[in-house]
Amino acid sequence: MTKASCCDTCTYYIYDDDYECYTCDRDLDEDEMVRFMTDHSYQCPYYRCGDEYRVVHKQM
């Protein structure tokens, strides 16, 4: 799984009207950000699946 596909499906990946682009809503510290940008096998500790179907299925 690539970083882009992980971010695309993450709950914290939201559209920011101020920047007019998608951004991560979690505050990564400097070390986490450097590792995220340079390490291709890095798994984000804040990743949370944003699958709306899973949420709806749970409510039924």
Backbone bond lengths (Angstrom), bond angles and torsions (degrees), N, CA, C in turn:
res aa  C-N    CA-C-N  psi(-1)  N-CA   C-N-CA  omega(-1)  CA-C   N-CA-C  phi
1 M - - - 1.444 - - 1.531 108.18 -
2 T 1.296 118.39 129.50 1.451 121.83 -178.79 1.524 110.51 -86.80
3 K 1.326 115.39 163.41 1.458 119.67 179.75 1.521 111.33 -60.04
4 A 1.320 117.42 -41.61 1.459 120.41 -177.29 1.518 111.06 -62.77
5 S 1.324 117.24 -43.31 1.460 118.78 -179.36 1.521 110.91 -68.61
6 C 1.328 118.10 -33.43 1.462 120.11 176.38 1.518 110.56 -65.47
7 C 1.286 117.16 -46.61 1.463 120.58 -179.63 1.524 111.37 -65.02
8 D 1.322 117.03 -38.23 1.458 120.40 -178.59 1.520 112.52 -61.28
9 T 1.315 117.82 -30.68 1.454 120.95 -177.85 1.519 113.30 -102.23
10 C 1.310 117.45 2.94 1.462 121.77 -176.81 1.531 111.15 -80.98
11 T 1.318 115.41 142.98 1.459 122.07 178.37 1.521 111.52 -63.12
12 Y 1.307 116.78 -33.08 1.467 121.22 -175.64 1.530 113.69 -83.87
13 Y 1.315 118.09 -2.51 1.460 122.58 179.86 1.521 107.52 -88.94
14 I 1.349 116.51 98.47 1.461 121.44 -172.43 1.524 111.13 -121.71
15 Y 1.313 115.45 161.06 1.462 120.82 177.69 1.526 108.44 -82.65
16 D 1.329 116.33 127.12 1.457 122.61 179.24 1.524 108.50 -102.90
17 D 1.328 116.71 114.53 1.465 121.26 -178.31 1.529 112.53 -65.43
18 D 1.326 116.86 -31.49 1.469 120.09 -179.82 1.526 111.49 -66.58
19 Y 1.340 117.12 -43.91 1.463 121.80 -179.32 1.524 112.82 -90.22
20 E 1.342 116.37 -13.32 1.460 123.32 -178.72 1.531 112.10 57.91
21 C 1.312 115.51 43.52 1.459 121.96 175.52 1.524 108.55 -160.56
22 Y 1.334 115.93 171.66 1.463 120.74 177.61 1.522 109.90 -82.05
23 T 1.321 116.01 138.55 1.460 121.75 179.26 1.525 109.66 -139.93
24 C 1.305 114.92 162.19 1.457 120.91 175.85 1.522 108.50 -82.90
25 D 1.327 115.91 130.07 1.461 121.62 -177.37 1.523 112.77 -81.36
26 R 1.317 117.78 -10.49 1.462 121.64 179.43 1.524 109.80 -86.16
27 D 1.308 116.03 144.38 1.463 120.92 177.52 1.523 109.42 -88.15
28 L 1.321 115.84 104.75 1.460 120.41 176.43 1.522 108.63 -87.21
29 D 1.339 116.48 136.90 1.457 117.76 175.87 1.525 108.70 -75.77
30 E 1.301 116.75 173.13 1.466 121.84 -174.17 1.530 112.39 -59.27
31 D 1.325 117.47 -42.65 1.468 121.16 -179.75 1.529 111.26 -65.01
32 E 1.324 116.48 -43.03 1.470 119.88 178.59 1.521 111.56 -63.81
33 M 1.309 116.94 -40.19 1.463 120.71 -178.95 1.527 110.99 -65.93
34 V 1.330 117.70 -43.05 1.463 121.00 178.72 1.526 110.05 -63.16
35 R 1.311 116.64 -44.01 1.464 119.80 179.67 1.531 110.91 -65.13
36 F 1.314 117.39 -40.61 1.458 122.03 178.63 1.524 111.37 -61.64
37 M 1.326 117.28 -41.05 1.457 121.72 -176.72 1.534 112.97 -77.54
38 T 1.336 118.58 -25.62 1.459 120.41 -173.89 1.526 114.46 -107.32
39 D 1.313 118.68 -29.29 1.462 122.20 -175.92 1.525 109.92 -95.65
40 H 1.336 116.83 113.39 1.467 120.94 -176.27 1.527 112.90 -72.42
41 S 1.318 118.06 -18.74 1.465 120.36 179.91 1.529 111.84 -100.78
42 Y 1.322 117.24 8.96 1.468 121.57 -178.64 1.524 110.87 -67.29
43 Q 1.317 116.65 130.27 1.461 122.78 176.50 1.520 108.33 -103.73
44 C 1.309 116.50 119.48 1.465 121.55 -177.76 1.531 110.19 -64.57
45 P 1.337 117.53 126.71 1.471 119.77 -179.62 1.528 112.44 -72.65
46 Y 1.311 118.09 -14.22 1.464 121.67 -177.91 1.527 113.03 -98.86
47 Y 1.332 117.19 -2.24 1.456 120.07 -176.66 1.527 110.69 -58.77
48 R 1.324 114.31 131.59 1.460 121.00 176.80 1.522 107.73 -140.51
49 C 1.300 116.45 124.59 1.453 121.14 -176.16 1.524 110.16 -60.03
50 G 1.331 115.90 128.98 1.453 121.38 -179.65 1.509 112.47 -100.29
51 D 1.311 117.41 35.24 1.457 123.26 -177.23 1.527 109.92 -74.33
52 E 1.344 116.48 107.04 1.464 120.20 -178.83 1.520 111.81 -64.59
53 Y 1.323 118.09 -31.06 1.458 120.96 -179.74 1.524 111.20 -64.29
54 R 1.314 116.80 -36.16 1.463 120.68 178.11 1.521 109.94 -64.76
55 V 1.330 117.85 -41.50 1.457 122.37 179.78 1.525 110.42 -63.48
56 V 1.330 117.68 -46.30 1.456 122.30 -179.83 1.527 110.36 -64.57
57 H 1.327 116.73 -41.37 1.470 120.38 179.93 1.520 110.55 -61.08
58 K 1.336 117.04 -37.40 1.467 121.58 179.71 1.518 110.43 -66.99
59 Q 1.320 118.38 -33.77 1.460 122.34 -177.38 1.523 112.55 -74.27
60 M 1.322 117.91 -20.49 1.479 120.99 -177.46 1.489 112.68 -76.26
